[in-house]
Amino acid sequence: MISVVEQVLTKLKIDFKSRKNGLELQFRCINPHHNDRHASASINTKTGKWKCFSCLKGGNLRTLVKIVGGDDAEWEKLVTPLDSVKMKIGAIYKDSAEQILSYENAADFAKTFEILNTDFVPATTNIDSLRYLLKKRKLTNEIIRKFNLKYCTTGQYAERIIIPYTDNGEVVGFNSRYIGDNQKTLRYLYFLNNEKFESFIFNYENIKNYDYCILAEGPFDLMYLVQNGYKNVISTLNTNISRHQMMKILKFKKIIFCFDNDEVSEAGQKAVLKHAESIFNYAPNMPIFKVELPVGKDPNECLPIELQMAFGALKRIKMESTPAPALTFECRHINGGRGML
């Protein structure tokens, strides 16, 4: 099948030869200031990104079209909106360590999401997604519907659970979890509207009051906690808390962290201390607690009784006033576990 890039180069009358089993095309540099005789440029057929290894000029397929065709070049006649989306998503696999596809412009985001959304179906209607969500994630059909989980059967997000991120009913992005058999495929791919996502907190729109909040790491942990009766569960979905997110979090009277209790890396608990320190910088007297889960488990892996016991023995995080400020823990037993929340 001829790639979009090959079609465009052919229409622009640029001679090329295929390399790396068609993944790249080699051609003479189109930089008007570079008299290239040796086909020094290369373009990736999945992402549309190109570079000349002689003059070092490069860019994406759109910039190539503009250089060759000038301001009169009609991009829309060469590349369809769907093809454009495919190339941008393809760039994730090649260039992004965080696997995040983001848009700075809300209109571009909405237009692209509309195209992608045609491939998504309710997760409750697909046997593969249900098998993963019901057995692996221990979620109920009710929770799956509550968080409007989708499944992609074809296209760029095929074999992925789609977790929509909504703010007052408006989709500001989504996370996708690969559940197929290809071990080399990235587990998570994100699609975000950067214009709205800087201040976004997952499930914030469903808080009941500002007495407390429970901060979870990921969306599946959050859903499982909600399923088990815990309220005001939110997630920043990131290892950092932005200033806009911080302003929302500081509205609560008490903050409870429920992060993974990683046995080896201790990444979850290190993230708790990092977040707590950030919060103390804004509110030194904020009551901050952490839930200590069984070693090696995240919330989604715990039995309901294990969660109840962990929430019944919260540990308070306190900032010591020493020449080198440090965070310490003070154990606070609270009867009833889930009952307090």
Secondary structure, 3 states (H helix, E strand, C coil): CCCHHHHHHHHCCCCEEEEHHHCEEEECCCCCCCCCCCCCEEEECCCCCEEECCCCCEECHHHHHHHHHHHHCCHHHHCCHHHHHHHHHHHHHHHCCCCEEEECCHHHHHHHHHHHHCCEEEHHHCHHHHHHHHHHCCCCHHHHHHCCCEEECCHHHCCEEEEEEEECCEEEEEEEEECCCCCCCCCEEEEEEHHHHCCCCECHHHCCCCCCEEEECCHHHHHHHHHCCCCCEEECCCCCCCHHHHHHHCCCCCEEEECCCCCCCCHHHHHHHHHHHHHHHHCCCCCEEECCCCCCCCHHHCCHHHHHHHHCCCEEEEEECCCCCEEEEEECCCCCHHHHC
